[in-house]
């Protein structure tokens, strides 16, 4: 993070003020070639998607950012992803562009890394659901374990040459998936690839076909709403194993971030009445989300939108009556524990800096 702007963000968030965002999560498409049982993205009608020219206009309104996360759906289904990412880089000068992918397009991914003007700011995260049998049974014939592992291997080969970084995300979505974790970690370690594991949520507002544009308040609680497919899984054992494996992560800041997240996850799985840590949420403050058509939703679990940056000025979207009302809702929220919301909140509230 840029020290001066980061310190200002922390102060503003702590005082309940409204800074300009520094972290953007942009769903470039809903389209997906996977058929995951715990996600409806592939069932959602794709709708409009911003063109690279429109993306340039939207991000010029947002201004400088620290982190841009490009997600989906599957981002590499957009054949203009390189052009889109480059226009974002020019408009926002981010420190990191993070791309989450299911790894089914190894050639496109490597070409993207080679052609991107500043590959050292690229961070790829490749998604797995377990080892081959479990992964392939959940994701389908177009998104296989073998392809995802090939994507990891080929990106890892570019690490020294280009400076790109690659990690893996393991969505633990069943007892079998959980049991695959240790061996999956060993397989990925051969490529110098860190593994981040998360427990599947019971549902999603962002990717739930029936919940789009709504508040999913039943998914927000002081506990952790596990997916039904995890019934019978030793989730507490999983968290303890993840904590024990933190020393394998290559960088201190990743270790600190994962320890913070896992401590909070364990407290929620234990049913602690007031689980800690529980950072102030920075949704619609330091963290802005964008849908494929330029609309701005509140957060992962509240997909009501407050405006559209394709058509409206930033100041109008960021300070209109709907956004102010949505911030009040965020401030009153008891707090989720979805990692994609927790991490920017922990960072830009300064809560992660606590001992």
N, C-alpha and C positions, 0 to 999 in steps of 0.2 A: 504494500500500500504506500501511497505517497504521504510522508509523515505529517505535513501540515494539514492537508485536506482530510486525512484520516482522523487526526485529533479533533478537528472542527466537527466532523460528522459525529464522533462519539459525544461531544459536548451537546450538540444540537439534539441528538436522539435522547440523551439523558434528561434534557430539559423539556422534552415533549415538543420541540420545534419541528419544522419541516424542511430538511435539507434537500438539495437536488440529489437525485439518485447517483450512486457510484457503482452499483452492481445491477446488471440487467440479465434476466433469464428470458430468452426469446425462443418461443416455439416456432421454428421456421416452417413446419408443416404438421398436420395431423396424420398424413399418409404414412403407412407402415406396412412392411412386407412380412412382419412377424404376426403370429396369431396367439399371443400370450393369453393365458387364462385369467391373469390378474390385472389385465389392462384392456380397455375398450378403444384405444386410440385407432386401431385398424377398422373399427366399426363406425367411427364418427365420419360423417360426410366431410370431405376435405374443405369445402368452402373456398373463399378467396384467399390468395396468398400474395403478400407484397412482392412486387418486382424489385430487382436490385436498385433501380432508380428510386422507387418509393422508399425502400429501406434507407437509402442515403438521406432522403428528406426527413424520415422519422428520427434517425440517429443524430442528424445535425441539430434537431430540436432538443434532444436530450443532452448533448454535449459530452464532455470528457467523462470517461468511466475507468474504474479500476479493473473490473471483471465483466466479461460478456460470456454468458453460457448459451450455446446454441444447442437446442434440443429438438425433440419432435414428439410423436412419430419418429421416423428415421430420417435424419438430416440429409444423408447421402442419396435419398430419393430425389432431392432437388439437384438437377444437373447444373444449376447456376450457383451452387453453394460457394464455390471459390470466389466468384464475382461478388456475391452477397457478403461474404466474410471480409473481403478486401475493402469494400465500401464502408463497412462498419469500422474497420481498423483506421481508415483515413479520417472518418468523422469523429471518432471517440478516443483514439490513441490509448487503447487499453493496455494494462500490464499483462493481462492474460486473456486469451480466447480459448474457452473450454468447450469441447465438442463431445457430446454423449452420443454413442453410436452402438448399434447392435452388431457391428463388425461383419456384416454380410457383403460388403463391397470393398475387399482389400485393395484391388487395383485403383479404384476411385480415391480411396483414403490416402494411399501412398502418393498418387499423383497430386492430390490436394496439398499434402505436406511439402512436396518438392516444388510446387509452383507458387506457394504462398510467399509473399515478399519478406515476411519476418517470421520464419518458422520457429524461432526460439521462444515466441510467446504462445505457441500452440500447446494445449494440454488435451490429449485424447483420453476418453474413458470408454472402454469397451465392456458391454454388458454380458453377463453370464447368469444362468439360472442353476448351475451345478455342473457336473461332468456330462459327457456326451449324451448318455441315455436320457437323463432328466431334462437337460437343456433342450435337446431336439424334440422330445415329446411335448414340451410346453411351447416352443417357439415355432415349430413347423419346418417343412422341408426347405424353405428358402433362407432360413436363418439358422445354420447349423453351428454346432460347437467347433467343428473343424475350420470353418471359415472365420469364425471369431478369433480362434487361436492363431490362424494365419495372419490376420490383421494385427494382432498383438506382436507376433514375431517380426513382421516386416516393419512395423513402426519402431520397434526396439532396435532394429538394425540401423535406423536413421538417427538414433539418439546422439551419437557422437558426431556424426556428419552435419546434422542440421540443428541440433539442440532441442528437437521436439521431445515431449514427455508423454508416456503412455502408462495408464493404470487400468485396473479392471474393477467393475462393480459386480458383486454377487448378490442377486436378489434371492434371499432365502424364502422360498414359497411353499415348502412342504418338508416333512421329516426327511425324505430322501435327499432333497436339496441341501438341507442342513448337514446331513451326514457326509455329503460330498465336499464340504468346505475345506478340511485339512488337505486332501489330495489336490483340490483345485489350487490351493495356495502353493503347494509344492510345484505343480506344473507351471504356474505363472512365474514363480521365483526363478526358474531356469532362464527366463527372458528378462530378469531384472525388473519385473512388473509388480508393483504393490497391488494388493487386493483389498478392496473396501466392501464390507458386507452389510446389508440392511435387511431387516425383517419386513416382509410384504404387509402393507396396510390392508385393512379389511375392504376398503373401497377407495375410490378417488373422485374428487369433484372435477379436477382438471382433465382426467382421462376417463371418467365414467360417462357412458353415453346418456344415461338417464339423469345425470346430475349437472350437466353443462349449464352454465349461466345461473347457478343456484348457490346458496350457502349449504355446505354439508356439515352443519353444526354437530350432528351425531357422531362425526368422526373426530371431533375436537374434544379432548378430555384430559384429565390429569393422569390417565393411564395410557396404554398403547393398544389401540384396537387392531388386533392381529387378524390376518386373513384366515378365513375358515379352513383353508387347505393346510394351515400350520397346526391344526388340532393334533395334540399328542406329541408335538415336537418339544424337545428340551431347550426351550429358548433361553432360560437362565444359564444353562451350561454353555450355550452358544455365546452369550455375552461375556462370560468369564473367560472363555477360550480366546475371544477377540481381544480382551484386555491383556491377556497373557502374551499375545502375539504382537503387541504394539512395538516392541523393540526391533522387529524386523522391518518396520517402515524406514525408508531411507533418509527422510528429512525430519528435523526436530519439530517444525511447524505442523507437519502432517500428524506426527505422534501426538502433539498437544491437542490438535483439533479432534482427532479420533477419540482420545481419552475423554475429552469434554463431552462429546456426543454419547459415548458408551456409558459414562457415569449417569447421564440424564436418562438414557434408555433403561438402565438397570433399576433406577429409582422408580420409574413408571411401571415396569413389569412387576416390581415388588408391591405395587399398590400404595406407595407412599402418599400420604394425604397432601403434602405440599412438596412435590418432587423438586429437587435441585440438581443441576442448574436449571434455571427457567428465565432466559434473557428477555428483556423487552423486545417485542417484535418490531422489526424495521420495515415491514411491508408498507408500501406507499410512502416510504421515507427514503432510506438509503437503498432499498431494493425495489426495483420496478420489474414487472412481468409484461411481456408482450405476446399476444396471440398471433397466429399466422396472418390475420388481416389488419393488424395494427391496433386492435383494441387493447385496452389496459385492464386486466382483471385485478381483483384485490389481492388474492394469494392462492396458494395451492388448494385450499379447502373452501374458498369463497370465490367462485368464478363469475360473480356479478361484475359487470364492467363499469368503469367510470368515465370512459371517453375513448376516442380513437385518434391516435397521433398521426395517422395518415391524413386526416382531414382537419384536425384542430391544432391550434398552437399549444405548445407544451404548458405554458403558464395557465391556460384555460383548463386543460385537463387536470393539472396538478393541484389546482386551487378551487375547482368548482364545488358546488354544493354537494354533489354526489360523492366526490372524493373526500370532502370534509366529514360527511356522515360515515363513510366507509372507514376512515381513520379512527373515529370514535368506536366503531365496532371492533377494529383491530385492538385498540387500547383496552377494551373490556374483555377480550378473548382470554380464556384460561391458558392457552398455549398448546400448540401441537408439538409433535416431535419428529416431523418429517425433515430429514437431513437437509434438503434443498432450501427449507425455510430457516432451519436452526442455524446453519453456518453463517449466512450473512448477518443474522440477528446477533449471534454471539460475537462476531467480529466488530460490527459497527455500533454496537452498544457498549463495547469495551468489556463485556462480561467474560470473554475468554481470557482476558489478561489477569483475572483474579487468581490468587494462589489455589 
